[in-house]
Amino acid sequence: MARTALSRTPLSRISLVVLRVEDGAVAEVTVFGADLVPAFGLPLTL
């Protein structure tokens, strides 16, 4: 998620995506919904 210096609008998380990399390639993708984002200690907005 990119944010420019001129952007003043908070960004909202809609999900958290975790990639498992094996031998330099993505081997697995796991997606957690926004309801679980706080469980990882992350804010819902940036």
N, C-alpha and C positions, 0 to 999 in steps of 0.2 A: 504494500500500500504506500503510495508516494504522496507527499504533501509539500506544496510549494510554500515559500515564505510569504506569499501574498494571500494565501488561503486562511480565512478566519473561521470557517465553518467546521465544527467538530466532526470528526470521522467516527462512524459507528461500526462496531464489529458485528458481522452477521454470522460468522463462523470462524473456527480455528482449524487450519489444515496442517497436519503433521505428515512429513514425507520421510519414509525410511529408504535410505540410499544403500545400495549394495553393489560393490564393484563399479562405482562411478555412475550407476543408473538408478532411477527411482524404481524401487521394488514393491513399495506399498504406499498407498495414500489413505490416511484416516482423517475424517472430517468430524469435528465436534460442533454442535449447534451453539448459538450465542448464549443459551441458558447455562452452558458449562464453562464458558470463558472465565467467569470469576473464580471457579475452582482451581484454575491455573495461576491465580494471583494477578490476572490481567484486567485492566479497566475496560468497561464497555464502550467508552469513547476516548478518543485521543485529541 
